[in-house]
């Protein structure tokens, strides 16, 4: 029989003695002699005493209890680590947690690690078992709802930034910020910055566009070109004169709808038929002025649902506008117009041949005879699709009977548009304008076409009808 020198318990064999020492003495937590703190080992306990119970004065701290424990710990560890001898000189190592005996200490270490993993796993299971199935399901649902709420808020803020509804300022603020950035990068002289700033402030004060992004005379140049060079074109129809406006530093990335309205308005102002409707507008308004004009249309009662989408405010924002806002503004000016919604493709490979056919019927008539170049009295057409809008200024009928739209894009800079004004204009430069059926493959297109004037009574009727906005759908 063997007696444990620490507690006096009698054990029959050395393996039993080692297991007893490990489980009863070595694995037990050591308690601090000065408080109720427990530590898993000597070093941890000593660190606790140093930090929690420092003795005042320069005298060294006495660790009588700790030193006793340390000697006890080392003696037990030495005894347990002693090996059994098989008689042939081979050392055997016994697992302190079961009866397994190993001839290799590395194998024993891996075996003990498995015991510890099983112990931790059982603790995790027991901890999880404290929650009922209903409570656990509720906890998971709450976490899922919280995560979904965060994602929805992030997506909403992203959409607000994308469509200019994040209160980050409007045309004026973006113009100043971008000009300051150009100066910082050395692309603009400070003197030019101050001059352009003064010009912009004057333009905004009077509510008129400064004309710096305008290109005039393109329709007239196209008419001359088609009369002289008409190789693959059987016939072409052109709208009345249209000035091209492209985006500037103040509206880059969001101002296409406003620029297309400026193009459309430039054509209407040159047509005496609309003088009565536009008598209060003599010059092309700037973008902030157009925003105020749309707000005025909302105040008259046009498109209340659309107004609520923008919180009844456009001025001072970078909000995108679309076909509904253009329709409301034109109708408030007593211009007769309609929205046509090509809500799904009508041709193979996602194309919209019905859109091309509608534009042809809009521009053409039975009184044209055999004229190859038809300069119509019709204004251009506003065309909207996902993320962008453009202006249709004419249509070609090719010799192979296919159709090709002629389009002004506000994203095209003036330098490129001015190439169309040259006498040496060739077929290559028209690639800026030409869009064949295979080029327009967005899922949906909406167009706004002006075709006459409204009486005051008709304007009231259309205002009431816009309470629930509807458009002609094709197909």
Secondary structure, DSSP 8 states (H G I E B T S, - for coil): -EE-TTT--EESSHHHHHHHHIIIIISS-EE-SSSS-EESSHHHHHHHHHHHS--SSSS----HHHHHHHHHHHHHHHHHH--EE-SSS-EEEE-TTSS-EES-HHHHHHHHHHHHHHHHHHHHHHHHTTS-HHHHHHHHHHHHHHHHHHHHHHHHHHHHHHTT-SS---HHHHHHHHHHHHHHTTSS-HHHHHHHHHHHHHHHHHTB---TTEE--HHHHHHHHHHH--SSEEEEEE-S---EE---TTTTTT-HHHHHHHHHHHHHHT-GGGTTTTTT--S-B-HHHHHHHHHHHHHHTS-HHHHHHTTT--TTS-----HHHHHHHHHHTTEEEEEEEE-S--SGGG--HHHHHHHHHHH--TT-TT-SEEE-S---EEEEETTEEEEEEEEEEETTS-EEEEEE-TTS-HHHHGGGGSTT--TTGGGGTEEEGGG---S-EEEEEEEEE--HHHHHHHHHHTTS---EE--
